[in-house]
Structures are given as C-alpha cells and as structure tokens.
C-alpha cells in the first residue's frame, strides 16, 4: 500500500508553473491575472479562497479577491461579472460557490465568459468535455486523473467505479476516466448492492460527502482509491474523507488521504487553468 500525496505532487506542479510564468512575463509583458469573487463570510468559502490566493502567489499569478456582502443582489453580481468579462487584463474569473440562496448559481456560471471560466463549469465547457473537444477541464476531476497517472498506474482497460453523480466531480471524473479507456460505473444513493459494485473496482473514486462511508468490504484487494470527500469526523471533529482510511488502506495498492490528497491538486489545477486562459487571452500559439 502506498499513499499518493497530493501535497507533494501539487508542490512540484506549482514550482514548474512558476518557472513558466516568469518566462511568460518576459514574452507577453505581463503575468496571468485571476479575479476571485467572494460573497459573504462563510468560513469554508473564506478558507478555500485563502488557499487559492496563496497558491497564486506561489506560482506568480496576479490575483485579487472582490469581497461582497451576502446581501448583494443577483443583478449587481452579474453586472460585476460582465465588467470582468470585458476587462482584457483579466484572464480568469472564479465566483466562489455556494452562493446565497437568492442568487441563481446557474445564471452566474453561464454569465462568466467561457474562455475565463477557470472552474470549467460553463455549459459550453461542459458540453465540449462530453464531445471530446478542447475545453477548460473542471479542477477536481483533472486533479484526480493527474494523481492516478503520477504513479504510472494504467487506467486503460480497468474497471472504475465513481460514487456520486454531481456536476462538479462525479459526472466529469467518470467522463475523464472513460476518455482514458476505463470501463466506468457511476453509482449513487439508489444503486442496489453498492458494496458489491464497489468491490469490483480496480479504481474507486468516492465523491459523495459522507464521512468514512466506504468500508473494507467495499474495497477490492489491490484497488486504487482516490478519496474526494472532505468531511468532519462526527467523533473527533477532524477532517476526514468518504473512506474509512485506517480500515481500507491495508487492502489497497494506492490510496489518497484527507487532507493532503485531492484538495491540493484541485488548487494546483486551478492555477493551470488560469495559465491556460491567460495563454488564450494573450494569443499565444
């Protein structure tokens, strides 16, 4: 059993990106520019934004956070996004989710320019993903594939099982695994015999948001397990994944931990996406 460290891999990625950004600054006269919009003071959202800011600073990406009241109207937010879309010096726009209930998330995501959508959530980017066209990939699924490949693990021909069908992780990671020629099963709350289905997986990706949901009877011996969940352990109050790590790890060939697994990779891939948007914006060939 080996733990795949997203922390180590993301650090290496950020170091490599920082070198590229220095060269781009000379070649194109400026560095990439990411603008994050944060509504309200939700502790989880503030923490995520702080992590993104730190990573951008490490890579050399210019970044700023526009902090708005959670009473901001939908019209005001959309107007701000339109302004950022028009600003040629802004390469990437990220509106931190979730948003206050009075604002339509879908409308906000659709308003962000497709070529500045560093999250990869715009409907046209999602459509392009499913049609195998060039697009900005969603950060967490992109990071998951990167984690698996970092250990030289063969995905082609393997049975992959994803637990969860969200638009942010479950569905896109299933598509990326499919594009790597895995045979993919998407499971969810209505799946019958879930434990048996999971126990057939060569690659298991739990992304359902339930602390320590995955137990050892759901793990095939020698499986690769990439734990996407970020939860609070009801007993200890500490961060934990969807996988009962202590119980399941001995059965696996490779596994990620929470924290330190998928999370750092999501942010590293966000930096990659920002650079991708920047290169498109400056007309790099």
Beta strands, then each sheet from edge to edge (+ up, - down):
strand 1: 2-3
strand 2: 33-39
strand 3: 62-68
strand 4: 92-95
strand 5: 159-163
strand 6: 183-187
strand 7: 203-206
strand 8: 224-225
strand 9: 231-232
strand 10: 239-240
strand 11: 254-255
sheet 1: 1+ 11+ 8+ 7+ 5+ 6+
sheet 2: 3+ 2+ 4+
sheet 3: 9+ 10-
end
